[in-house]
Amino acid sequence: GEAAPSRSSAAQADHVADAHACETCGFVARSRQGLNLHRTRAHKAEVAAEVPEARPAKVARTEPAGPGASGGAVERKAPVVFDPRYRTYDGSPPPQLDERVAYLQENPKKEGSAGWYRYEKYKGATTPSEALSLGSAKGDLVHDWKKGYYVRTD
């Protein structure tokens, strides 16, 4: 049998329904996911140049050695992932459950959201423990602290 004549990239893209052609080399993929996979593998340097550089890890955490390990603690770097929601967060630990705090009285959450309704219930709390009893979720305590929605008053 005769070999089928080869098609140009443009002809291949026209031939395959919903095909996606690589703008750099003309490779034709059947899906956008396939095209993205091709770009990350075949054009790694070009793709890396498009991605903004990640922030370096800042925190070194000391963890106890596992069972049976000899000698003290093992130094491990904790991965620090930059979260744009917490740009102003200084890394200070949230207050203990019995510490006195003051919440912003103007609700900063998206009006009508589940978090907004919860915040309305607990914004008068004077301790994190009281906030929990008034309807705050545990995640709200950490999120609200990192966002600066409440402060220590002691």
C-alpha positions in Angstrom: 0.0 0.0 0.0 0.9 3.6 -0.5 1.7 5.9 2.4 -0.9 8.6 2.9 0.4 12.0 1.8 1.5 14.1 4.8 -0.6 17.1 5.6 0.6 20.6 6.7 -0.1 21.6 10.2 -2.8 23.9 9.0 -4.5 21.1 7.0 -4.2 18.8 10.0 -5.9 21.4 12.2 -8.7 21.7 9.7 -9.0 18.0 9.4 -9.4 17.2 13.1 -12.5 18.6 14.6 -11.8 21.1 17.5 -8.1 20.8 16.9 -5.6 23.2 18.6 -2.4 24.1 16.9 0.8 25.3 18.7 1.6 28.8 17.6 5.3 28.1 18.1 5.9 25.0 16.1 2.5 24.1 14.5 2.0 20.9 16.5 -1.7 19.9 16.4 -3.4 18.6 19.5 -7.0 17.3 19.8 -7.7 19.3 23.0 -6.6 22.5 24.7 -5.3 20.3 27.5 -3.2 18.4 25.1 -1.8 21.6 23.6 -0.9 22.9 27.1 0.8 19.6 27.8 2.8 19.9 24.6 3.8 23.5 25.3 5.1 22.6 28.8 7.1 19.7 27.5 8.3 20.9 24.1 8.7 24.6 24.9 9.7 24.4 28.5 12.1 27.4 28.5 9.5 29.6 26.7 6.7 28.6 29.0 8.9 29.2 32.1 9.6 32.7 30.9 5.9 33.4 30.9 5.2 32.2 34.4 6.1 34.8 37.2 8.8 33.7 39.5 7.5 32.1 42.8 8.5 33.7 46.0 11.3 31.9 47.8 10.6 29.8 50.9 11.2 32.0 54.0 10.3 29.8 57.0 12.5 27.2 58.5 10.6 24.9 60.9 12.2 22.5 63.4 10.3 19.3 63.7 11.0 16.5 66.2 12.7 13.4 64.7 10.5 10.4 64.0 10.3 7.4 66.2 13.6 5.5 66.4 15.6 8.4 65.1 18.7 9.2 67.1 19.4 12.7 68.3 17.3 15.8 68.7 15.3 17.5 66.0 15.5 17.5 62.2 15.6 20.8 60.4 13.1 20.9 57.6 12.1 23.8 55.4 8.4 24.3 55.4 7.1 25.3 52.0 5.8 28.9 52.0 3.2 29.4 49.4 2.3 33.0 48.6 -1.4 33.6 48.9 -2.5 36.9 47.4 -5.5 37.1 49.8 -3.1 37.7 52.7 -0.8 40.4 51.3 -0.7 42.4 54.5 -0.4 39.4 56.9 2.8 39.7 58.9 3.0 36.0 60.0 2.0 36.6 63.6 0.1 33.7 65.2 -3.6 34.2 65.8 -4.8 34.8 69.4 -5.4 32.0 71.8 -9.1 31.1 72.3 -9.3 33.0 75.6 -7.4 36.2 74.5 -9.4 39.4 74.3 -10.0 40.6 70.7 -12.0 43.2 68.9 -13.6 42.6 65.5 -14.3 45.1 62.8 -17.9 46.2 63.1 -18.4 46.9 59.4 -18.7 43.5 57.8 -15.8 43.1 55.3 -17.1 39.9 53.7 -19.0 39.6 50.4 -22.6 40.6 51.2 -25.0 37.7 51.0 -22.3 35.0 51.3 -22.4 32.3 54.0 -19.3 33.9 55.5 -21.0 37.3 55.6 -24.0 35.9 57.5 -21.7 34.1 60.0 -19.6 37.3 60.5 -22.8 39.3 61.3 -23.4 36.8 64.1 -20.0 36.8 65.7 -18.6 40.3 65.0 -19.5 41.4 68.6 -17.4 38.6 70.2 -14.7 39.6 72.6 -12.7 36.3 72.4 -12.2 33.7 69.6 -13.9 31.2 71.9 -17.0 33.4 72.1 -16.9 33.9 68.3 -17.0 30.1 67.8 -20.0 29.9 70.2 -21.7 32.6 68.2 -21.4 30.8 64.9 -17.8 31.4 63.6 -16.2 28.5 61.8 -12.7 27.4 62.9 -11.5 28.5 59.4 -13.0 31.9 59.9 -10.7 32.5 62.9 -7.6 31.9 60.9 -8.8 33.7 57.7 -10.1 36.7 59.6 -6.8 37.0 61.5 -4.7 36.9 58.4 -7.0 39.4 56.7 -6.8 41.8 59.7 -10.6 41.6 60.5 -9.9 41.4 64.2 -7.0 42.5 66.6 -5.8 41.7 70.1 -7.0 44.2 72.7 -4.9 43.1 75.7 
